[in-house]
């Protein structure tokens, strides 16, 4: 076993309480998403099986009826009503109508199932999001020993009050989260109508905005006020929004706490090189949703290796890419970084893994000097 791998086997990275909460949230979202996908897969299979059973039954009846129909046509010869007599005798039109009617009944039943199941998942995801945001606010207030608590804010809307608390008291930047918060309020509007008014809505500005956003994924009956979820993409979009939101939220919380999580990850990673090494003078050169550029100095605190600087870029990519430029001229540092290159950054990726709710690949570039 390589000595650097040996270090990671023996030394597990310690997580702080905020990091643990986000890992638990990530696990919950994974469970919900997997349940949704498995149920959809089963539901689609049952739907297709019933349609096939109906088609097979129709084909058998049609073949028998066609023989009767053809025989009747021969018997009636050139009679102008031959087709009508043959159709009545064979029942071809009747079984075709029954086949189509049964198909429509099957489709209607499974579309209603999709609507009901999608609404139950929407309600569950909304509750999860609301309760976890409140928990994050509470734990953050405890960690930072804030006198103002989340309970001092309006508890009638945990979604908005938790975001407001994190912004005003914990002092996280919420502007990068606004697009997600807007989406959450739209889902909140739907959730409230589903729970409190049996999926009946008034055609207001919010509902029109949601309709224009999701188009064919939902439908609204103006006469009855009934809203129906017609496509699974509606819930899939909700999962994506929640994942992106929590990923960005954790980055913003970490920024507000002097990058404690990212620096802890870097320190754990660099100590595989030397257990006395420390990350110092950490800063971001670039900070966007898709790309993070990190600058920091590695203080060795011993004579085995010299101090050196690192510039590391993490950029979301379709495939894992690893590029290394080592200008340190140090044999041990070179061995450490080249082993990471051999692994295509497997250990280094654990530094940002707590933030990754999407399970992205990364293009990683390292400059050591």
C-alpha positions, 0 to 999 in steps of 0.5 A, a space after each residue: 500500500 502506498 504511504 499516502 493511501 496508508 495515511 488516508 486509511 488510518 486518518 479519517 477527516 473530521 467534520 464539523 456540525 454544519 458539514 454533518 447536517 448537509 451530509 444528512 440532507 444529501 442522504 435524505 435527498 438521495 433516498 427520496 430521489 431514488 424512491 421516486 425513480 424506482 416508483 416511476 420505473 415500476 409505474 411505467 412498467 405496469 402501465 406498459 404491461 396493461 397496454 400490451 395486455 389490452 393490445 394482445 387481447 384486441 389482436 386475438 379478437 380482431 383476427 377471429 373477427 376478420 375471418 367472420 367479416 371476410 366470410 360475410 363479405 363473400 356471402 353478401 357479394 355485391 350487396 350495397 350493405 355488405 360491409 354493414 352486415 359483415 361488420 355487425 356479424 363480426 363485431 369488428 367495430 365493437 372490439 375496436 371501440 372496446 380496445 380504444 376505450 380500455 386504452 383510454 381508461 388505462 391511460 387515465 388511471 395511470 395519469 391520475 396515479 402520476 398526478 397523486 404520486 407527484 403531489 405526495 413527493 412535492 409535499 414531502 420535498 417541501 417539508 424536508 426543505 423547510 425543516 432542514 433550513 430551520 435546522 441549519 439556522 438553529 445549528 448555525 446560531 449555536 455554533 456562532 453563539 448568536 443571541 438572536 435565535 431563529 425562534 425570534 423570527 416569524 415562524 409562520 413561514 419557516 422557508 423565508 424566515 430561515 433564509 432571512 435569519 441566515 442572511 441577517 444574523 449568520 451573515 451569509 450572502 443570499 443573492 446567489 441563492 435568489 433564483 432558488 428561493 424564487 422557485 421554492 416560493 412557487 413550489 410552496 404556493 402549489 404545496 399549500 393549494 394541494 394540502 389546504 384546498 384539495 389541489 384547487 387553485 384560483 388563477 392568480 399571477 403566481 399560478 400563471 407564472 408557474 404554468 408558463 415556466 412548466 408549460 406541458 408538465 402541469 395543467 390547470 382546469 379553469 372551470 374547476 380550478 383543479 391543478 394536475 401534474 402531467 409529467 415527471 419532469 416537474 418533480 425531477 426539476 424540483 429535485 435538481 433545484 433542491 440539490 443545486 440550492 443546498 450545494 450553493 448554500 453550503 458554499 455561502 455558509 462556509 464563506 461566512 465562516 472563513 472557509 472553515 470546511 474547505 480549509 479543513 479538507 485541504 489540511 487533511 489532504 496535505 497532511 498525507 504529505 507531512 503530518 505537521 504541514 498546515 494550510 495558510 494564507 488561503 483565498 479564492 482567485 475565482 468563485 463561481 457555481 461551476 469553477 473555484 480557484 484556490 490559492 494557499 501556502 503550505 507551511 511545512 513546520 519541519 525540515 523534511 520539505 520546504 514551504 511551497 504555494 499551491 494554486 488549485 482549480 476545480 471546474 465542473 466537467 463531463 469527465 474527470 481531468 487532472 493537470 499538474 505543473 510542479 515547479 517546487 523542485 522538491 522530490 517528496 512534494 513531486 512524489 505526493 502530487 504525482 501520486 494524486 495525478 495517478 489517482 486523477 485527483 481522487 483524494 483531492 476531490 474529497 476536499 470539495 465532496 461535502 459541497 457536491 450535491 450533484 455528483 459532478 465530475 471535475 477538471 482539476 488543475 494544480 500549480 505548485 511553486 
